[in-house]
Structure formats: C-alpha cells, structure tokens
Amino acid sequence: MSSNSKKIPNIKCNVCHKKINKEQIIDKDFIEIKQYWGYFTSRDQQFLHCIICEECWDRIEEYIETLGGKVDKYRYDMLSGEILGTEKSEIEKVKKQNAKHKNR
C-alpha cells in the first residue's frame, strides 16, 4: 500500500456489531450520530458517537413510529447534495432505483 492511499477504517454498527463494508463507508450508507451535550442536561459535557447500519436503522425508524414519532425523509441529488422533495412516492422511487443499482 502506498503512503498516498487512504486507509478505510474498520467500522461496525453499534447495534448489531456487523462490519460496515468498504462500499458502504465510501457511499456513506450508514448513519453516524455525533452529539456534544452541553450544560444543564443530564449528560453535561458528554460526547455521544454511534454508527448504525441500514438494517438496524430500519428497525429504529419503525420503533420511533410505534411511539407516535416520525422521521423526516428527504430526496436529494447525490451529486449536488440539493434537497429535491419529500413526497413519499419520490422516496419509494429512489429506493427502487437504489435497489436496482445494488443488484448490478
């Protein structure tokens, strides 16, 4: 390995402990939570860091919905990062496109 190449870190899901593979790391196909807690909380000056794979996130999202909550979902352009819409049909369309891409 040359000294100029970047080493891919060894990342695991904090929920199921499954290794996040190289493609998922490059494509950012996982959720990373970073939270610095401030003063006047029960977590004063703590730092929270968590990696969650897509499968575990699906379970967490379902759980949030069983509690009456909602996760806001937005469709975006992967090249520009621009938010394009929030329509459920658009989200389903993107999921289908992603599934086709993964099966190639």
N, C-alpha and C positions, 0 to 999 in steps of 0.2 A: 504494500500500500504506500502510495506516495505521500509526502508530508503535506501536499496541497489538497488531498481529498478529505472530505468531511466524513467523520465517523458518525454512523447512525446510532443514536443512543438506544440502550436496552430499556424499553418502556413496557410496563404491564398495567392492565386495568386494575384499579384499586378495589373493584367489586369482585370480579371473578378470577383475577390474577392471570388472565390469559395475556400472552405476549402480543403487543401491537406490532404487526409486521412492517417491514420497510416501506411498502407502498402506502399503507395507512398513515405512517408517520409523514412521508413526503406530501401526501394529499391532505393531511390534517383530518383524517377520517376517524376522529375520536374527539371527545370533549375534554377540555382542560379547564379546571376551575382553579383560580388563584384569588385568594381573598386575604387582605390585611385588615384585621379587626382593630378598630380604634378604641378610644377610651369610652367609658360609660356603657359598655356592653358586658355580657357575662364572659366574653372572650378577650378581654383587654389585651392588646398588643400581641395577639397570636397571629400566625400566618398559616393559612389553610391551603393545601395543594392537593389536587385529586385529578386522576386521569380515569375516564370512563369510556369503555368501548361502545360501539354502536348497539350491540345486542343488549348490554346492560342498560344503556340509555333508554332503549325502547321500554324496558320494564319499569324504569324510574318514571318515565313520562306517563305510562299507564297508571302508576301509583299516584302521581300528582293529580291526575284526572279523577281517580276514585275519591280523592279528598275534596273534590269540587274545584280544584285549580285548573289552570290552563297554561300550556307552554306556547308562547307566541312563535309562529313559524313564518319565515320569510323566504321567498325565492330570490336568488341573487345570481348575478353574472359572475362566473368564476374568474374571468379574466380581469374585469374592472373592479369587482367587489361591490358593484352597484346593486342596491335592493330593487327588485323588479316588481314584486307583488306579494300578496298574502292570500290569494284565493286558494281554497282547498284543492280545487281542480288543477290549478297550476302546480301545486305541491305534488299531487299524485302523478302528474305528467313528468315532473322532474325525477321522481322516484323510479318510474318506469324507464326513463332514459338512462338513469344510473345503473339499473339492473341490467339493461342491455349492454352497457359499457363494461360492466364487471364480467359478463359472460363471454366476452370476446377473447 
